[in-house]
Amino acid sequence: MINPILNTDSYKTSHFLQYPPGTERVFSYVESRGGDYPSTVFFGLQAILKAEFQTPITRADIDEAEELLGAHGMPFNRAGWERIVDGHGGFLPLEVRAVAEGSVVPVHQPLMTVVNTAPTLPWVTSYAETALLRVWYPITVATISYHVRQIIKAALERTADDPMGELPFKLHDFGARGVSSEQSAAIGGLAHLVSFQGSDTLSAIVGARRWYHEPMAGFSIPAAEHSTITSWGREHEADAYANMVASFGKPGGIYAVVSDSYDLYAAIAHLWGEALKQQVIDSGATLVVRPDSGDPVTVVAKTLQLLAERFGTTVNSKGFKVLNTVRVIQGDGVNPVSIAAILERITADGFSASNIAFGMGGALLQQLNRDTQKFAYKTSAAQVGGAWRDVFKDPVTDTGKRSKKGLLGLARDEAGWKTVAVDGERFAPLEGGENLLVPVFRDGQLLRDVSLAQVRATMASAD
C-alpha cells in the first residue's frame, strides 16, 4: 500500500497553513447530491477503513513524504505528522460516523461525517478526504446493482412462481476484466454482492472474507468461452457442445455454453435442439445457452422462442411459459436499460422472467464515476477559538454545488429520512431522537465490524 501520508491530493499537504488561527476541529460530511438514481445503497466504508486506516504511520513514512513532497514543490507539515506518530500511535485522530452499511438512503442526505479528535490537528479531517471519498465507488456500484434488482424483482413477482428464491442469481458480475484495477474488482464486485449472489469476480469473494466476515459471498457455474468452443473447429462445433454436456451435465447441475460462435440460431435449432437434445435432457442438468452478439432484445426473444420449440415449456401458476431443461443468460450489451427492455419483451411474448439471467460487466463496475451520483465530501462546520461556526459554499455559477452548513446528523421518522442539526459534544440531534450516523471508527480503531450477512439484511429491509 502507498505511504499513508501520500494517500491524498497534493494540494492538501498545504492546507495546514490555511485554516483560521485558533481552529481546533473541522467537521465534514459525505453525500450524494443527486444523480442517476433517487437513492443510494451505503456500502464499502468498512473495507476502506480496514485496508487504509488501520496501518500506523511511521517515521520512515514521514521521511519519505518529506523528501517526495519537497521535490514535488509542496510544503510538508513534519511537526504535525511527528505529533501523530508520537502522540497518537501513528493513527489519524479522526472520528468517522456513518449510517448502517446496506442502508438505502435518498440523495441529498449525509451518509457519513468525519471530525478530528485532536484539537491541535484540525487539518486531518480534510486530509483524509481523498481516501475516504473513494467510498463513492462501492456505493455507486451497490446502487446500480440494487436498482437493477428492483427491475428484475418486479418482473419475477409478476411472472415467476418463486421470485425471491430466484432473484439472488439473476444478475451475475462479469466485470473483473473490465475494471481499472484488481482493487476495483474486489470492492466493486463486493458491492454488487450486497444485492445478488452470482459473480465471476474472485477478488470480490476474497474481499468479502477479508473485510466482511463472509466465507462465501457468491457463486458461479462451469461455463464455456468462445475459445473453448472454436478451438474444436467449426466442423466440430457439435462435438464441443457434446463435451460440455459430458463434462458438466450431471444430475442437478447447471452449466452455461456460449453458442453464437458461428450461427446462434442454427446451433439452437439443430445442434442443441436436435443432435444433442436427448443428451441434454437425459443428463438431468440445466443447460444455459448464452447468446453473445446482436441486438440483445431481439436476440434473446428469438433464442427463447427457438428453445421453446425444441425443448418445450411448462406454464406456471401465473400463466407464463417456463422452458423445460434449458435457460438463457445474456451477457452482451447488458445495462439497466437493456435489462428492462429485454424483460419487457420476453414477458410480452408470454415467457416468465424465470427463463433468463443476466451477466453485467462494464456497465456494473466501470461505466460510472463520482458524478454518477454527484458525490461530495464537504466541510460544514469548524470550531475556532472554542466556538463552532457554520462553513459552507454557495456558488452563484452552480447552485447544485451548494453545500450544507453546520453540525449534521441523519434521522428517520414516519415521513422518511432527513438531515438534522446535532450538538458539538455527542453529535446528538438538537430536537431529540437518534442520530443514525453512529461512530464506526475512532483514532485508528474500528468501532463497528459488520458482516456481509448484516449488510444484506439491512438492504433487504428496504425492498
Disulfide bonds with the S-S distance in Angstrom:
none
